[in-house]
């Protein structure tokens, strides 16, 4: 089936009479004809991609053979069939040379209208058949690629549902993305923590050095990956080193130059409206990414997001199960404990285990001396335990713990560097502790009997679940 209802023919001949004859003969055969008198005009009109060029060998400004060579050397016009005509160069050697120059057929003048039209139609049929063959080959290749994509997607989906090994699933996604995208370098970056800046770490990479895996963007415009995560959309650049929209910091630029890649595509890993990270494709050559490249990468990114979500759900379920087990054991111990000291020790141990605290302390009221004193203390590090041991008592109302006792209200402080009320400033200055939780210990009659305090390293905001768990321990 022809690409157009009427095929277009470009005639290039400097002889007005011959040009008029060729135009009329082809037009009478139902073809749309455009004529040019010089090689320069002919080359210019050929940029419009006619279906056939009828070309005189002798032209005033450039030989027809050179025109043919230029048409065949240009990717835009190389597939246009060329029919050469000559009334001077008529022997076998001339015809052979014309064919070697790229001509698809050669006729000697004078030529009849019937012979001209027959040859033109034959060349047009051949060109259409070649285009159909190429289209079929492209369609077949696209089908093969889609089948390979579908198989890869199914394999990855099976890995996600059949395995709790998150790292193994992410590695599989990176490998399949490399294969289907024809890329040598692919990485998966994930968000870590709740800091205002881009706390990004690469969890899986292929084709990149160990030094690259340690790359940490310093701002949200320090590369396509933080931009894609922040904006929750695919971001790509044909040349990351020369793109004015990207504000690379010197450390990031140095790593990119050392790795040697230029074009980058980053697609966010989305769970609803939350960006969990990004799937990133790197290419050494400068150039754009196709819509197909972006679509495939988005599918893999969606699967990576599902894997991360599944891993997070499993982690939370496991933690919840462990917490319930610990609380159940603590309840049994409380009901059977021979002394309050035994109960306080168990609560301190449970607090560290359940809330991932670096230390917990149980302070009990000493009304006779108007202060709180340590009843039990648990620390994950001996050095921290030694530093905590220097504070054994706290006057009522002094420091954060004293304030919890006096106000009878829980206190959650994420950053102790910004709160001067904390008495043991040494452990804050040394970096041992960053966050604090204090909860009053209430007796059945409503009296405050002490304070449960917990100390943490760097962390995000305290969740509602964590706050409720602290209250349960205090009760």
C-alpha positions as CSV (number, residue, x, y, z in Angstrom):
1,X,0.0,0.0,0.0
2,X,1.7,3.3,-1.0
3,X,2.6,5.8,1.6
4,X,0.9,8.6,-0.3
5,X,-2.1,8.6,-2.8
6,X,0.1,10.5,-5.4
7,X,3.8,9.9,-5.6
8,X,6.0,13.0,-5.9
9,X,8.7,13.2,-8.5
10,X,11.6,15.8,-8.7
11,X,12.9,16.4,-12.2
12,X,16.4,18.1,-12.4
13,X,17.4,19.0,-15.9
14,X,18.8,22.3,-17.3
15,X,17.3,21.9,-20.8
16,X,13.9,23.7,-20.9
17,X,12.6,21.5,-23.6
18,X,13.6,18.2,-22.0
19,X,12.4,19.4,-18.6
20,X,9.0,20.3,-20.1
21,X,8.8,16.9,-21.8
22,X,9.7,15.0,-18.6
23,X,7.3,17.0,-16.5
24,X,4.3,16.5,-18.9
25,X,4.9,12.8,-19.4
26,X,5.1,12.1,-15.6
27,X,2.2,14.4,-14.9
28,X,0.1,12.6,-17.5
29,X,0.9,9.4,-15.7
30,X,-0.7,10.7,-12.5
31,X,2.4,11.7,-10.7
32,X,3.0,15.0,-8.9
33,X,6.0,16.7,-10.5
34,X,8.4,19.4,-9.3
35,X,11.1,20.7,-11.6
36,X,14.5,22.2,-11.0
37,X,17.0,23.7,-13.5
38,X,20.2,23.6,-11.5
39,X,21.9,21.1,-9.2
40,X,21.7,23.6,-6.3
41,X,18.0,24.0,-6.7
42,X,17.6,20.2,-7.1
43,X,19.5,19.5,-3.9
44,X,17.5,22.0,-2.0
45,X,14.1,20.6,-3.2
46,X,15.3,17.1,-2.5
47,X,15.2,18.0,1.3
48,X,11.5,17.8,0.9
49,X,11.9,14.0,0.4
50,X,10.2,13.3,-3.0
51,X,9.5,9.7,-3.9
52,X,11.7,9.7,-7.0
53,X,14.4,11.9,-8.5
54,X,14.8,12.1,-12.3
55,X,18.3,13.5,-12.8
56,X,20.2,14.7,-15.9
57,X,23.9,13.7,-15.9
58,X,25.0,17.1,-17.3
59,X,24.1,20.2,-15.3
60,X,25.6,23.7,-15.5
61,X,26.7,24.1,-11.9
62,X,27.4,20.5,-10.8
63,X,27.5,17.1,-12.5
64,X,24.5,14.9,-12.1
65,X,26.8,12.1,-10.8
66,X,28.0,14.4,-8.0
67,X,24.4,15.3,-7.2
68,X,23.5,11.6,-7.0
69,X,26.5,10.9,-4.7
70,X,25.5,13.7,-2.4
71,X,21.9,12.5,-2.2
72,X,23.0,9.0,-1.4
73,X,25.5,10.2,1.2
74,X,22.8,12.2,3.1
75,X,20.8,10.1,5.6
76,X,17.7,12.3,4.9
77,X,17.7,11.5,1.1
78,X,19.7,8.3,0.8
79,X,16.7,6.1,0.3
80,X,15.1,8.2,-2.5
81,X,15.5,6.3,-5.8
82,X,17.4,8.2,-8.5
83,X,16.8,7.7,-12.3
84,X,19.6,9.2,-14.3
85,X,19.2,10.4,-17.9
86,X,21.9,11.3,-20.5
87,X,22.1,11.9,-24.2
88,X,25.9,12.1,-24.2
89,X,27.1,9.4,-21.8
90,X,25.4,6.4,-23.4
91,X,27.9,3.5,-23.4
92,X,28.1,0.6,-21.0
93,X,31.0,2.2,-19.0
94,X,28.9,5.4,-18.4
95,X,25.9,3.4,-17.2
96,X,28.1,1.3,-15.0
97,X,29.7,4.5,-13.5
98,X,26.3,6.0,-12.8
99,X,25.1,2.9,-11.0
100,X,28.3,2.9,-8.9
101,X,27.6,6.5,-8.0
102,X,24.3,5.4,-6.5
103,X,21.9,5.7,-9.3
104,X,19.1,3.2,-9.2
105,X,18.5,3.2,-13.0
106,X,19.9,4.8,-16.1
107,X,18.2,5.7,-19.4
108,X,19.7,7.3,-22.5
109,X,18.1,10.2,-24.4
110,X,16.1,10.4,-26.4
111,X,13.6,8.5,-24.2
112,X,10.0,7.9,-25.0
113,X,7.2,8.9,-22.5
114,X,6.2,5.2,-22.2
115,X,9.7,4.1,-21.3
116,X,10.1,6.9,-18.9
117,X,6.8,6.3,-17.1
118,X,7.4,2.5,-17.0
119,X,10.8,2.9,-15.4
120,X,9.5,5.6,-12.9
121,X,6.7,3.3,-11.8
122,X,9.1,0.3,-11.4
123,X,11.4,2.3,-9.2
124,X,8.5,3.6,-7.1
125,X,7.1,0.1,-6.7
126,X,10.6,-1.1,-5.6
127,X,11.0,1.8,-3.2
128,X,7.5,1.1,-1.7
129,X,8.3,-2.6,-1.3
130,X,11.6,-1.8,0.5
131,X,9.8,0.7,2.8
132,X,7.2,-2.0,3.7
133,X,9.9,-4.5,4.3
134,X,11.7,-2.1,6.6
135,X,8.5,-1.2,8.4
136,X,7.8,-4.9,8.9
137,X,11.3,-5.5,10.3
138,X,10.9,-2.5,12.6
139,X,7.5,-3.8,13.8
140,X,9.0,-7.3,14.3
141,X,11.9,-5.9,16.3
142,X,9.5,-3.8,18.4
143,X,7.4,-6.9,19.0
144,X,10.5,-8.9,20.1
145,X,11.4,-6.0,22.4
146,X,8.0,-5.9,23.9
147,X,8.0,-9.6,24.5
148,X,11.4,-9.3,26.2
149,X,10.1,-6.4,28.2
150,X,7.0,-8.4,29.3
151,X,9.1,-11.4,30.3
152,X,11.5,-9.2,32.3
153,X,8.5,-7.5,34.0
154,X,7.0,-10.9,34.9
155,X,10.3,-12.2,36.2
156,X,10.8,-9.2,38.3
157,X,7.2,-9.3,39.6
158,X,7.7,-13.0,40.6
159,X,10.9,-12.0,42.4
160,X,9.1,-9.3,44.4
161,X,6.3,-11.7,45.5
162,X,8.5,-14.7,46.1
163,X,11.4,-13.2,47.9
164,X,12.0,-11.1,51.1
165,X,15.5,-10.4,49.9
166,X,15.2,-6.7,49.1
167,X,18.8,-6.4,47.9
168,X,18.4,-9.4,45.6
169,X,15.2,-7.9,44.0
170,X,16.9,-4.5,43.5
171,X,19.9,-6.1,41.9
172,X,17.6,-8.1,39.6
173,X,15.8,-4.9,38.5
174,X,19.0,-3.1,37.7
175,X,20.2,-6.1,35.7
176,X,17.0,-6.3,33.7
177,X,17.0,-2.5,33.1
178,X,20.5,-2.8,31.7
179,X,19.5,-5.5,29.4
180,X,16.3,-4.0,28.0
181,X,17.6,-0.4,27.8
182,X,20.9,-1.4,26.2
183,X,22.6,0.5,29.0
184,X,25.9,-0.3,30.6
185,X,25.3,1.8,33.7
186,X,22.1,1.7,35.9
187,X,21.6,2.5,39.6
188,X,18.8,2.6,42.2
189,X,19.0,5.4,44.8
190,X,16.8,5.4,47.9
191,X,15.9,8.2,50.3
192,X,17.2,7.7,53.9
193,X,16.1,9.7,57.0
194,X,13.9,12.7,57.1
195,X,16.5,15.5,56.7
196,X,15.5,18.7,54.8
197,X,18.3,18.0,52.3
198,X,18.6,15.1,49.8
199,X,19.6,12.2,52.0
200,X,20.1,9.8,49.1
201,X,22.1,6.5,49.1
202,X,22.6,4.1,46.1
203,X,21.4,0.6,47.0
204,X,22.2,-1.2,43.7
205,X,24.5,-0.2,40.8
206,X,25.9,-1.7,37.7
207,X,28.8,-0.4,35.6
208,X,29.8,2.2,38.1
209,X,32.8,2.4,40.4
210,X,32.6,1.8,44.2
211,X,33.5,5.5,44.7
212,X,30.3,6.4,42.8
213,X,28.1,4.4,45.1
214,X,29.3,6.7,47.9
215,X,28.0,9.8,46.0
216,X,25.8,12.0,48.1
217,X,24.0,15.0,46.4
218,X,24.5,18.1,48.4
219,X,21.4,20.0,47.2
220,X,18.1,19.2,45.4
221,X,19.5,20.5,42.1
222,X,22.9,18.7,42.4
223,X,22.0,16.2,39.6
224,X,19.0,14.7,37.9
225,X,18.3,12.2,40.7
226,X,17.6,14.6,43.6
227,X,15.5,16.7,41.1
228,X,13.4,13.7,40.1
229,X,12.8,12.8,43.7
230,X,11.9,16.3,44.7
231,X,9.6,17.0,41.7
232,X,8.3,13.4,41.6
233,X,8.6,13.2,37.8
234,X,11.2,11.8,35.3
235,X,14.1,14.2,34.8
236,X,16.7,13.6,32.0
237,X,19.5,15.6,30.4
238,X,21.4,14.9,27.2
239,X,24.6,16.2,28.8
240,X,24.7,16.6,32.6
241,X,28.1,18.4,32.5
242,X,26.7,21.2,30.2
243,X,23.1,21.5,31.3
244,X,22.4,25.0,32.8
245,X,19.2,23.7,34.6
246,X,21.4,21.4,36.8
247,X,23.5,23.0,39.5
248,X,26.3,20.5,40.1
249,X,28.5,21.0,43.1
250,X,32.2,20.6,42.7
251,X,32.3,17.1,44.4
252,X,29.5,15.8,42.3
253,X,31.0,17.2,39.1
254,X,34.3,15.6,39.9
255,X,32.7,12.1,40.4
256,X,30.8,12.4,37.1
257,X,33.9,13.4,35.2
258,X,35.8,10.5,36.7
259,X,33.0,8.0,35.8
260,X,32.8,9.4,32.2
261,X,29.0,9.4,31.6
262,X,27.2,12.3,30.1
263,X,23.5,11.6,29.4
264,X,21.4,10.8,32.5
265,X,17.7,9.7,33.0
266,X,16.3,9.7,36.6
267,X,12.8,8.3,37.3
268,X,11.4,8.6,40.8
269,X,10.2,5.5,42.8
270,X,6.8,6.5,43.9
271,X,4.5,5.1,46.6
272,X,1.4,7.2,46.2
273,X,2.7,10.8,46.5
274,X,5.8,9.7,48.4
275,X,9.1,9.5,46.5
276,X,11.2,6.6,47.9
277,X,14.2,7.1,45.6
278,X,14.9,6.9,41.9
279,X,16.0,4.5,39.1
280,X,18.8,6.1,37.2
281,X,20.1,5.3,33.7
282,X,23.5,6.6,32.6
283,X,25.0,6.8,29.0
284,X,28.5,7.8,28.0
285,X,27.5,9.6,24.8
286,X,25.7,12.9,24.7
287,X,22.1,12.6,23.5
288,X,18.4,12.4,24.3
289,X,16.4,9.6,25.8
290,X,13.4,8.4,23.8
291,X,9.8,8.1,25.1
292,X,10.2,4.4,25.0
293,X,13.3,4.6,27.2
294,X,11.4,6.7,29.7
295,X,8.4,4.3,29.6
296,X,10.5,1.2,30.3
297,X,12.4,2.9,33.1
298,X,9.1,4.0,34.7
299,X,7.9,0.4,34.7
300,X,11.0,-0.8,36.4
301,X,10.9,2.2,38.8
302,X,7.3,1.2,39.8
303,X,8.5,-2.4,40.5
304,X,11.4,-1.1,42.6
305,X,9.0,1.1,44.6
306,X,6.8,-2.0,45.2
307,X,9.8,-3.9,46.4
308,X,10.8,-1.1,48.8
309,X,7.3,-0.8,50.1
310,X,7.0,-4.6,50.7
311,X,10.3,-4.6,52.5
312,X,9.1,-1.7,54.7
313,X,5.8,-3.4,55.5
314,X,7.6,-6.6,56.4
315,X,10.0,-4.7,58.6
316,X,7.2,-2.9,60.4
317,X,5.3,-6.2,60.8
318,X,8.3,-7.9,62.2
319,X,9.0,-5.0,64.6
320,X,5.4,-4.9,65.7
321,X,5.5,-8.7,66.4
322,X,8.8,-8.3,68.4
323,X,7.3,-5.4,70.4
324,X,4.2,-7.4,71.3
325,X,6.3,-10.3,72.4
326,X,8.5,-8.0,74.5
327,X,5.5,-6.3,76.1
328,X,3.9,-9.6,76.8
329,X,7.0,-10.9,78.5
330,X,7.2,-7.6,80.5
331,X,3.6,-7.9,81.6
332,X,4.3,-11.5,82.9
333,X,7.4,-10.3,84.7
334,X,5.5,-7.4,86.4
335,X,2.8,-9.7,87.7
336,X,5.4,-12.1,89.2
337,X,8.2,-9.7,90.2
338,X,9.4,-9.9,93.8
339,X,10.5,-6.2,93.9
340,X,9.9,-2.9,92.2
341,X,13.6,-2.8,91.3
342,X,13.2,-5.9,89.2
343,X,10.3,-4.2,87.4
344,X,12.2,-1.0,86.8
345,X,15.2,-3.0,85.3
346,X,12.9,-4.9,83.0
347,X,11.2,-1.7,81.8
348,X,14.6,0.0,81.1
349,X,15.7,-3.1,79.1
350,X,12.4,-3.2,77.2
351,X,12.6,0.5,76.4
352,X,16.0,0.2,74.7
353,X,15.0,-2.9,72.8
354,X,11.6,-1.6,71.6
355,X,12.5,1.9,70.7
356,X,16.0,1.5,69.5
357,X,17.2,3.9,72.1
358,X,20.9,4.3,73.0
359,X,20.1,4.4,76.7
360,X,17.1,4.3,79.1
361,X,17.0,5.5,82.7
362,X,14.3,5.0,85.4
363,X,14.3,7.8,87.9
364,X,12.3,7.4,91.2
365,X,11.1,10.1,93.6
366,X,13.1,10.7,96.7
367,X,10.7,13.1,98.5
368,X,12.8,13.3,101.7
369,X,15.6,15.0,99.7
370,X,13.5,16.7,97.1
371,X,15.1,15.0,94.2
372,X,14.9,12.2,91.7
373,X,17.5,9.4,91.9
374,X,18.5,6.7,89.4
375,X,16.8,3.3,90.1
376,X,18.0,1.6,87.0
377,X,19.9,2.4,83.8
378,X,20.5,0.5,80.6
379,X,22.9,1.6,77.8
380,X,24.0,-0.1,74.5
381,X,27.6,1.2,74.9
382,X,29.8,1.0,78.0
383,X,31.4,4.4,77.3
384,X,27.9,6.1,77.3
385,X,27.0,4.2,80.4
386,X,30.1,5.6,82.2
387,X,29.2,9.2,81.2
388,X,25.6,8.7,82.3
389,X,26.8,7.4,85.7
390,X,28.1,10.9,86.6
391,X,24.5,12.1,87.1
392,X,22.8,9.9,89.8
393,X,20.4,12.5,91.2
394,X,18.4,15.4,89.8
395,X,16.6,18.0,92.0
396,X,12.8,18.3,91.5
397,X,12.2,20.7,88.5
398,X,15.8,20.7,87.3
399,X,16.7,19.8,83.7
400,X,14.4,18.0,81.3
401,X,13.8,15.1,83.6
402,X,13.0,17.3,86.5
403,X,10.6,19.3,84.2
404,X,8.7,16.1,83.3
405,X,8.3,15.2,87.0
406,X,7.2,18.7,87.9
407,X,4.7,19.2,85.0
408,X,3.5,15.5,85.0
409,X,3.6,15.7,81.1
410,X,5.7,13.7,78.6
411,X,8.4,15.5,76.8
412,X,9.9,14.7,73.4
413,X,13.0,16.6,72.2
414,X,14.4,15.7,68.8
415,X,17.6,17.8,69.0
416,X,19.2,18.4,72.4
417,X,21.6,20.8,70.9
418,X,18.8,23.3,70.7
419,X,17.6,22.7,74.3
420,X,19.9,24.0,77.1
421,X,17.8,22.4,79.9
422,X,19.4,19.0,79.4
423,X,21.9,18.7,82.3
424,X,24.4,16.2,80.8
425,X,25.7,18.5,78.0
426,X,28.9,16.5,77.7
427,X,27.2,13.5,76.0
428,X,25.5,16.0,73.6
429,X,28.8,17.7,72.8
430,X,30.5,14.4,72.2
431,X,27.8,13.3,69.8
432,X,26.7,10.3,71.9
433,X,23.1,11.6,72.2
434,X,20.9,13.8,70.1
435,X,17.3,13.2,71.1
436,X,15.4,12.8,74.5
437,X,12.1,11.4,75.7
438,X,10.8,11.7,79.2
439,X,7.6,10.3,80.5
440,X,6.2,10.5,84.1
441,X,5.7,7.3,86.1
442,X,2.2,7.5,87.6
443,X,0.9,5.5,90.5
444,X,-2.6,4.1,90.6
445,X,-3.7,7.0,92.8
446,X,-2.4,9.6,90.3
447,X,0.7,10.5,92.1
448,X,4.0,10.9,90.2
449,X,6.5,8.3,91.4
450,X,9.3,9.0,89.0
451,X,10.3,9.5,85.3
452,X,11.3,7.1,82.5
453,X,13.8,8.9,80.3
454,X,15.2,7.6,76.9
455,X,18.2,8.9,75.0
456,X,18.7,8.5,71.2
457,X,21.2,9.3,68.5
458,X,20.4,11.2,65.3
459,X,16.8,10.5,64.3
460,X,13.6,11.9,62.7
461,X,10.5,13.1,64.4
462,X,8.9,10.8,67.0
463,X,5.9,8.9,65.5
464,X,2.5,8.6,67.2
465,X,3.2,4.8,67.6
466,X,6.5,5.5,69.4
467,X,4.8,8.0,71.7
468,X,2.1,5.5,72.6
469,X,4.7,2.8,73.2
470,X,6.6,5.0,75.6
471,X,3.4,5.7,77.5
472,X,2.7,1.9,77.7
473,X,6.1,1.3,79.2
474,X,5.7,4.1,81.7
475,X,2.3,2.7,82.8
